[in-house]
Amino acid sequence: MENTETNSIEIIINNPANTLSQSSIDLLRTIAKQSALNKIKADKWDKLDEKIGEFYFDDAEGDLVDIGEIAATELGYI
């Protein structure tokens, strides 16, 4: 789960001049983890948006059943 925000937060936390309380450090780490999870979800939705958009903007062959199958597959239901 390494990303720029997580690395930046770890640099701040590990700075010898850091005067943050342990609860602030824990909060920063929680925010970094949630941010990384949000990025993963956003990437997943962007990929799904592209695939479904092909049916509307690229004249791909298919119907709503095909779109539903793609959505269900991408979201892990089938």
FENDA-V701327 format. One record per residue. SS is DSSP state (alpha for helix, beta for strand, coil for the rest). Layout:
# FENDA-V701327
ss->SS
ss->SS
This chain:
# FENDA-V701327
ss->coil
ss->coil
ss->coil
ss->alpha
ss->alpha
ss->alpha
ss->alpha
ss->alpha
ss->alpha
ss->alpha
ss->alpha
ss->alpha
ss->alpha
ss->alpha
ss->coil
ss->coil
ss->coil
ss->coil
ss->coil
ss->coil
ss->coil
ss->alpha
ss->alpha
ss->alpha
ss->alpha
ss->alpha
ss->alpha
ss->alpha
ss->alpha
ss->alpha
ss->alpha
ss->alpha
ss->alpha
ss->alpha
ss->alpha
ss->alpha
ss->alpha
ss->alpha
ss->alpha
ss->alpha
ss->alpha
ss->alpha
ss->alpha
ss->alpha
ss->alpha
ss->alpha
ss->alpha
ss->alpha
ss->alpha
ss->alpha
ss->alpha
ss->alpha
ss->alpha
ss->alpha
ss->alpha
ss->alpha
ss->alpha
ss->coil
ss->coil
ss->coil
ss->coil
ss->coil
ss->coil
ss->alpha
ss->alpha
ss->alpha
ss->alpha
ss->alpha
ss->alpha
ss->alpha
ss->alpha
ss->alpha
ss->alpha
ss->alpha
ss->coil
ss->coil
ss->coil
ss->coil
